[in-house]
Amino acid sequence: MMTIDSMMKSRRAFLKRAGLGLAAVLAPGPAVRSIFAAARAKPNIVLIMADDFGYECLRCNGGQSYDTPRLDEMAAKGLRFTNCHSQPVCTPSRVKIMTGKYNSRNYVAFETLDAKETTFAHLLKAAGYKTCIAGKWQLSGRGKEYPGTSAVAAGFDEYCLWQMDEQTNGSRYWAPTIKQNGRLLAGLADAYGPDVFCRFVCHFIEANRKRPFFVYYPMALTHGPHVPTPDSRTGGKGTKRDTKYFPDMVTYADKIVGRVLDKLHETGLAGNTLALFTGDNGTDKKVTSLWGGRQIRGGKGRTIDAGTHVPLIAYWKGVTPEAAVCEDLIDFSDFLPTFIDLSDAPVPAGSRHDGVSFLPQVRGGRGTPKDCIFCHYEKGKYPYEGQKAKTGRNSEPSPPKKNKLAYTRFVRDTRWKLYQDGRLFDVVADPDETAPIPAGTGGQADVIRGRFQTVLDRMEEQDKTAGER
C-alpha cells in the first residue's frame, strides 16, 4: 500500500526534477503556480461498475430484454468496447480492477482486499486527485484470519458504502444500512439505497469541480435480491423478491448512470472527465435474457462468456470518438494502468501490474492491446467454509464448502479459449463450452493450443519464481 511518506517522497522527487526546492513551495512563484494549474487541468475519472450486469443487458450491445436509453446514449456519444472481460464473481473482480493484478498474485479471500495492496485510489491520490467511493464495498475481510481493508486505508478520501462492517450488512435497497465518512446514516427507513449513493456521488462532483477527482462507484444494482425500484409499477418496500423485477433494476441502474452524466454536463466537467461504465461479472444465473435473437442464461460464477463478458463504455466529451466500437481485448487488470497513463500518477518502485492501458483507444487511437488475456479465478479460498456468515438480511451468501481452495486458469482471445486442464473451446461457435476440441485435430486449433499453453506455462513459472502460490 502506498503510504503518506511514499506519497510525499514522490512529490519531493517531482519538485526536484522540476528544479524546485522547499523555498519555492513555501513562496510559490510562477513555476509552482503553473504546476498547480496543471494539476487542476488533469482529467477527472468516473468509474461506474454495475453489480451482476452482463454484456447482454444493454440494448447497444444487442440486448433485447431491457430498456437502457442513457447507457445507449453514452455509447452513441462515446466508445463501446465489445470484448471486455471481468472475473466470474464480485470480490475477485473488485480486487483485480482496483490493483491491476491477476488474482494469482493478490487474491486472499472472499470479501477481502489485502491491506498491503496499492490501489488505483492510492495512485490517483498521490497524483493530486480527490478520491471517493460509493455503493458496495465488500472488501473489509472475514474475521481475524482475513482482516481485509477499509475504504480509507484503500486510498479513498470520502465514502458512502454498504457492506463495509457489521453495521452495514443489512439492506442495500429499501431502508438501507449505509455508512458515510464514519457515520451510520439515519432517517433512511423510506429511502432507496441506490438513490443515496447517487446523491453522494453527484454532491462530491459538485464540491470538487475545481480540482481533479476520481469517483469509483461500484453500484448495488442489479445484484439480488430482485425487488421493486422506485419506478416499478407494482410492489414497494417489503415486497417479496422476484426476478420479474430484474428488468426494472436494469432500467433504474441506467437512470442513475444518466444522473451522474448529467451532473458532469451541468458542472461543465464533461469535457475534462473520462467516464467509464462496466459490470463486475455476468448476470445472476436466475435471470434469462434475450440477446441477438437467442436466450442467454446469466453466467455469474461460471468461467463461460456469460460469466465474464461485461459491457464497457467510455465517454469523454470532445475526446472519445462518437458512436465508435472497439473490438480489442480488455480485462480488469487494464483499468489501473489506463488511469496511470491518464493522470501521470507516480508509481511506487518495484510495483508490477499486469494490465495494458487502453487510453489510446479512448482517444481514438490504435493502442497496443493484448492478443490474449489470462485469467486466474479462485472458486473458493474462503474462511469458515460451510458456516453461515454472521451478516444481516440481504447480505452476500456464504460460499459453498465444496469449492474450498479450488481455482481455474485459462487463456483466451476473441474466439479461442484454453483451460489449464487442456480443454480448448471455440467460444464463438460454442459459447456455453459444451464440446471441447480434442488435441491433435490439426489446423488452427492445434496452433492456438500450443501458443496458449506457452502463456499458461509462463504464468505458472512466474508464480513459482515469485513464491506466490
N, C-alpha and C positions, 0 to 999 in steps of 0.2 A: 504494500500500500504506500502511496506517496504521502510523506509526512509534511508538516508545515516547514520543517527545516529544509527538506529537499526542495520544496517549492521556492523558499527564499534563496537557496543556493542557485537554483535555476535562474531566478530573477537577477541576482547579483552577477552571474556569469553573462547574462544577456546584456546588462548595463556595461559590463567590462568590454564585451565585444563591440558595443556601440560607442566606446570611448568615453563613458560617463562614470563618474565616481560618486561617492556618498554626498559630496558637497553639491553636485549637480541635482541630486534627488531632493536635498534639503532646500535648495534655492533653484527651482526649476526655471530653466531658460527656454528658448525656442526649440532646442533639440528635444528636451524632455516633453514639452507640450506636444510636439509632433508625434512622439511615441504614444502618449496618452490618446491623442486624436486617432492614431492608427488603431489602437486597441478598441476605441468606441466604434470604429468602422468595421471591425471584424464581423463577419456574418453570424447572425443568430442561428440556432439549431433547435428545431422542434421535432422530436421523435415520438410518434404515437403508435402504440402496439396494441391491437385488439387481442382479446383472450379467446382461444378456441375458435379461430376465424380462418378457415381455409381459403385457398385460391378461388374456389368455385362460388364463394359468397358474393362476389362483385359482378354486377352487370357488365362493366367494362372488360372483365376477364372472360366473358361468355356465360356467366351465370344467368339462370332463368327463373330462380325461385324467390329472389328478394329485391326490394327497391333500395338502391344506393345512389340517389341522384347527386349528392355532394361529392362522394368519392369518384363517381364517374366524371363529374365536372373537374375535379382535381386532376384526373388523368388526362382529360381533354385539354387542359391548360398546361400540363406538365409532361413528365416522363413515366411511362409504365413499364416495369420490368416483368418479364414473363417466366423467368427461371430463378426465382429466389427460394431458398430452402432454409428452414429452421431445423431445430431438433424436434423430435416427435411429441414431447410434453414440455410443460411450463418451466420448471426450475432449470433443467439443462439448457433451455433456450435463453433464459434470463442471464444465467452465468456466462454463457458464450457471447451473447451480444454485448454485455457490459465490459467484458475483459478482452475480447478479441482473440480468445484462445479456444482451441479444441477442448472438449470435455475430458479427454485423456490426460490433460495436464493440469486441470484445476477443479474438476467436479468432486465434491466432498460427500454430500448427502442431499436428499430431497429437502427443500425449503431452506437451503443453506448456501451462503456465499462465504467463502474463506476470507477471513479478515485480512490476510496477507496480500490479497489480490489488489492490483491497481485497476480502477475502473475508468470508463470514459469520463465520468464526472470528476474524478481526481485530475485527470489530464486537462480538461477544459477549465477547471477552476484555477489550475496553475497558469493557464494561458490568459487569465483575466476575466473569465466568464462567471456570471452569477448563475448558480445551478439550482434546479428544483425538480422534484419528482412528485407525481400524484397518481393515485389509483391503487394497484395491488403490489405489495412488497414481496412477501413470501420468501424472504432470504435471511430471517433472523435466527435460524437454526432450530434444532430439535433436542434440547436438553444440554447438559454439561459436556457430553461427548462431542457434540457438534454445535458449538456456540453461535455460529453464523455472524452476521454483520448488521449494524444499524444503518439507516439511511444517511445519517450524518457522518458516520465513520466511512461510508462508501463514497463520500465526496459531495453530498448534496447540502446546500445551504438551507433550503427550505423543503418541507414535505407536507403532504396531506394524503394519508395512507390507511388502507385496510390491510388486515392480516400482518401486522408488524410485531405484535406481542399478544399476551393473553387478553388484554383489554379490547383488542380489535379483531377477535376471531369470531365475531358474530356475523350478522348480515352484511353483505356488500351492496345490497339493493335497497329495499324498503326498510325504514328505521335502521340505518346503517350504524356500525361502530367504527368510527374514524378518528384517528389521532392526527392533529395538525400542529407541527412545530412544538411538540412536547405536551400538548394539551388535548385531552379527550373531548371531542366536540359534544356539546349538549344541545338540546332542542331539536333533535333530528327524528322525533317519533313519526312525523309525517313526511320526512324527506326521502328523496330517491338518491342513493349514493352516487351514481354517475353524474348527476347534476351538481352535487357538492364538489366532486373532483374537477369538473369542467370550470366551475366558477373560480376555484382556486387557481387553475392554470391561466385563465383569462386575466385575473387580477394580477398575477405575477408578471405577465407580459406587459400589462399597462404600467405597473410600478417600475419596471426595468427597461422601459423603452429607450432610455438614453445611454444604455451600456450594453455590451454583448451579453447574451444569456443563452442558457441551454435548458430546455424543457424536455424531460423524459416522462411520458405519460403512458405507462402500462395500464390500460383500461381494465375495469372489472368486466364490462361487456365483452363478449357474449357468453361467458362461462355459465354453466348451470349453477344454481337451479334456474330453470327456464320459467320465468314469472312475467306478469304483465309489466309494461313500461307505463310512464305517464300518458303516452299516446295510444295505448291499447284501447280498443272499443269495448272489451269485456274484461271483467276482473278488476283487481286492485290490490292494495296492500293486504297480505294474508291469503291471497288466492292460492289454491293448490298448484304446485309446479306441474308444468306440462310442456312438452316440446312444441305444442302448437303456438306457443308464444315466441319461439326462436325467431321467426321472421320479423316480429315486432322489435326484438332486441337488436337484430342486424340493422334495421332501419333507424333505430334510436342511436346506435353507435355511429352510423353515418351522419345523423343530425348533429351529434356532438363534435365530430371532426369538422363539420361545417361551421360550428360556432367558433372553434379555435381559428380556423382560416379567416373567418370574418373579422375576428379581433386583430389579426395581423394586418388586414387591409384597413381597418378603422384607425389603427395607430400609425399607419404609414410605413409599416415594417416589412410588408410582403416582399419588397424589392431587396431587402437585406436579410432575408431569412430562408434557410433551407428547411422545408417542411417535408417530413417523411411519414408514410403510413405503411404498416406491415401487420402481420399476425404472428403470435408466438408459437403456434403449431396448428395442425389440422383441426377440422371441426369435430365436435363431440360425436362419438360413434352412434348415439341415439338419433342423430339427425341425418336425413336423406335429402339431397338437393338435386335439382336438375341443372346440368351443365353440358353445353354443347350437344344437346339432344339425348343425353343419357343420364341415368340415375347415378349419383355419387354418394356413397355412404361415407359419413365422416370417418377419418382415419386416425384421430388422436391416439397417441400411444403406440402406433404402428410405424414401421420404417418405410412403408409404401408411400407413393406420391401423395395420397390423400392424408397422410400423417405429417408430411414435411413441406409440401408445396404451398407456399403462402404468398399473398399479394405483396407487392412493393411498388409504391407510387412516390415519386419525388416531384415537388413543386417549389420553384423559386422564381418569383415574378421577374420576367425580363432576362432570366438566365437559362432555365431549363427550356429546351425546345418544346413547342406546343404540340400536343397530340402525338408525341413520339413514343415509339415502342423499342425496347432494348431486349434482345434475346440472350445477353451474356449471363453466364452462371454467377450467381451471388449467393453467399451463405452468411450466417450471422457473425462469423469472425471478421467480415469485411466492414462492418459499421464503424468500429473503433478506428482503424487506420484511415477511413474516409473523414472522420471528424478531426483526426490529427492533421491530415492534409489540408482541410478547410481552415482550421484555426491556427495552424503553425504552433501547436501545443508542444511544450518541452516534454521529451520522453526520457524517463529515468535510465541511467546507464545500465546495460545488461538486460533491459526489457526485451522480450521476444513475443511478437504477435503473429498469428497465423493467417491473417487476412490480407486482402489487397484492396486498396482504395478504389471506389467506383465514382469518385468525384469527377474525373474527366468525362465520364458518360453523362453525369448530371449536367455538366456544362456543354454538352453537345458533341464531345469528342469521342475518340475510339477507346481510350483506356487500354489497360493491359490485363484483361480478365483471366481468371483461371481456365484452363482447358478441362479440368475436372475438379470435383470437390470431395473432400474426405469427411467422414462423419464417424465419431465415436459416441455411442449412445449408451448411457448407463440405465439399464432397465430397473435396477434395484439400488443397492448400496444405501439403504435406508436404516437408521437406527430403530430399535424397538419393533422389529418385524413381527407382524401378526397381532400387535397390541392396538387397541383403539386409541387414537390420538386424543389428548385432553384439550379439545377445542370446542368452540361453541357451534351453534347451528349454522348451516350453510358453509362450513369450513371445508377445506380440502380433505378427501377421504384418505384413510391410512393405506399405504401401498401394500400390495399382496405379498405374502411371505414367500411364495413360490419363486419370486424373481430375485431373491437376495443375491447381491454381488454379481449378477449377470450383466454382460454388456455385449453390444453388437457393433461391428465396424463394417463400413462399406466405402467404396469409391464409385463415383458416378459422373456422367456428363448429361447432356440433354436427352440422350437415347439409351445409353448402356449403364448397367449397374452391377458391380461385383462385390459380393459379401466375402468376409474373411473365411467363411466355411466353403468357399468355392462356387457358390451359386451365382450364375450370371443371368441377367434378365434384359430383354429388350423392353424397356418400360413404356415406350410409345405404343408398341403392339400389345403389351401385357402389363397394363398399369397396376393391376392387383397382384402381380407377381405369382401367378399360379403355375407357370410352366418354365422352370429353369432350363437354360440351354446347355446341353451336355458338352463337356470338354472334348476336343478332338473333332468337332464338326467341320472345322476348316473355315476359310474365308475371314471376313471382318471380325466375327465373334471371337475367334482364337487370337487375333491380333490385339483386340481390346482386352481380352482376358490377361494376356501377357503384360501389357502396358499397365493395367490397373493393379495387377498383382505386385508389380515393382513398387508402386506407390504404397500399397499396404505393408509390404516388407520394409520399406524405408521408414514408415511411421512407427512400426513395431521396434525397429532398431533404434530410432531416436529416443523412444520412451525408455528402452533398456539402458541406453547410454546415460540418459538423464536421471535414471533411478527413480522414475516417476510412476512406475507400475509395479 
